[in-house]
Amino acid sequence: MKKVLVLCTGNSCRSQIAEGYLRHFAGNNAEIYSAGVETHGVNPRAIATMAADGINISAHTSNNISEYMNIPFDYVITVCDHAKERCPYFPTSAQLFHENFPDPAKATGTEEEITAAFREVREIIKDYTKTFAAKYLSAEK
């Protein structure tokens, strides 16, 4: 079974959203983890925006990359430039992927504008993870 790590700065938004969708799209074909180079807790707006799309991430936890140093990952996906730059040496033979998704936690404005920013990023990550899962985590792999 393939093992995937999604890595972000604080493991609060983008990596949590990606973990939720990868779990959804990969089903039982992969083990999905997410972590941060820091831990900031799971953002309540990330939980809400995923729930609005039928994906429950309310039981997710914010984990530090150091917790996963001994897992032999097949794929590591960094979802922000900051995590890619700050990632400590990670001994792995994993195939590395990088995508710099916008950070919805930095959205400002009215509640409606912030919610819209979270939805927009959710949809970008959803498209990316759906394609990734189909290519690398399908049952035929």
Buried (B, 14 or more C-beta within 10 A) or exposed (E): EBBBBBBBBBBBBBBBBBBBBBBBBBEEBBBBBBBBBBBBEBBEBBBEBBEEBEBEBEEBEBBBBEEBEEEEBBBBBBBBEBBBEBBEEBEBEBEBBEBEBBBBBEBEEEEEEBBBBBBBBBEBBBEBBBEBBEEBBBEEB
